[in-house]
Amino acid sequence: MNAKTVALSREEILEKANALIHEHDDYFAGISASEVEQKGELLIFRGDYFLDENGLPTTKSTAVFNIFKALTLALSEKYHLAD
């Protein structure tokens, strides 16, 4: 992986991600990152997207997307998943 980033376990990256979520301007109760995967040099985060009963996005879905995108940008430049 990238020599400029530090290798961390899934659990360590999710711990850092969930700490950052609480600091984000769009944070609301109940949001968390529950999964992370490595796609090239990017860390991709997943969790509940708060879809409605028809599986369509809600206003909370937009906030979750924005937060997960911010996590990808912030954490991918510092860390990568350890094999």
C-alpha positions as CSV (number, residue, x, y, z in Angstrom):
1,M,0.0,0.0,0.0
2,N,1.0,3.6,0.0
3,A,4.2,4.2,2.0
4,K,2.9,7.6,3.2
5,T,0.0,6.1,5.1
6,V,-0.1,4.0,8.3
7,A,-1.6,0.5,8.2
8,L,-4.4,0.1,10.7
9,S,-6.9,-2.7,11.4
10,R,-10.6,-2.3,10.4
11,E,-11.5,-1.8,14.0
12,E,-8.9,1.0,14.5
13,I,-10.0,2.8,11.4
14,L,-13.7,2.5,12.3
15,E,-12.9,3.8,15.8
16,K,-11.2,6.9,14.3
17,A,-14.0,7.3,11.7
18,N,-16.8,7.2,14.4
19,A,-14.9,9.8,16.5
20,L,-14.7,12.1,13.5
21,I,-18.4,11.6,12.8
22,H,-19.3,13.2,16.1
23,E,-17.3,16.3,15.2
24,H,-18.9,16.7,11.8
25,D,-21.3,19.7,11.3
26,D,-24.0,17.3,9.8
27,Y,-23.8,14.9,12.7
28,F,-27.1,13.6,14.2
29,A,-27.8,10.8,16.8
30,G,-27.7,7.3,15.4
31,I,-25.2,7.8,12.6
32,S,-22.1,5.6,12.6
33,A,-19.7,3.9,10.2
34,S,-20.1,0.1,10.6
35,E,-17.9,-1.1,7.7
36,V,-14.8,0.1,5.9
37,E,-13.1,-1.4,2.8
38,Q,-10.0,-0.4,0.8
39,K,-10.6,0.6,-2.9
40,G,-7.2,1.5,-4.3
41,E,-5.9,4.3,-2.2
42,L,-9.4,5.2,-0.8
43,L,-11.1,4.0,2.3
44,I,-14.8,3.5,1.7
45,F,-17.2,3.7,4.6
46,R,-20.6,2.2,5.0
47,G,-23.4,2.3,7.6
48,D,-27.1,3.0,7.8
49,Y,-28.2,5.5,5.1
50,F,-31.6,6.1,6.7
51,L,-33.6,5.3,3.7
52,D,-37.4,5.5,3.8
53,E,-39.8,2.5,3.8
54,N,-39.6,2.4,0.0
55,G,-35.8,2.3,0.0
56,L,-35.5,5.9,-1.1
57,P,-33.1,8.6,0.3
58,T,-34.3,10.9,3.0
59,T,-32.7,14.2,4.1
60,K,-30.7,12.2,6.6
61,S,-29.4,10.1,3.7
62,T,-27.8,13.2,2.2
63,A,-26.1,14.0,5.6
64,V,-24.8,10.5,5.9
65,F,-23.4,10.5,2.3
66,N,-21.6,13.8,3.0
67,I,-20.2,12.6,6.3
68,F,-18.9,9.3,4.8
69,K,-17.4,11.3,1.9
70,A,-15.6,13.5,4.4
71,L,-14.3,10.5,6.2
72,T,-12.9,9.0,3.0
73,L,-11.1,12.3,2.2
74,A,-9.7,12.8,5.7
75,L,-8.7,9.2,6.6
76,S,-7.5,7.9,3.2
77,E,-4.6,10.4,3.2
78,K,-3.4,9.1,6.6
79,Y,-4.3,5.4,6.8
80,H,-4.8,2.2,4.9
81,L,-6.2,-1.2,5.9
82,A,-3.7,-3.6,7.2
83,D,-3.8,-6.9,5.3
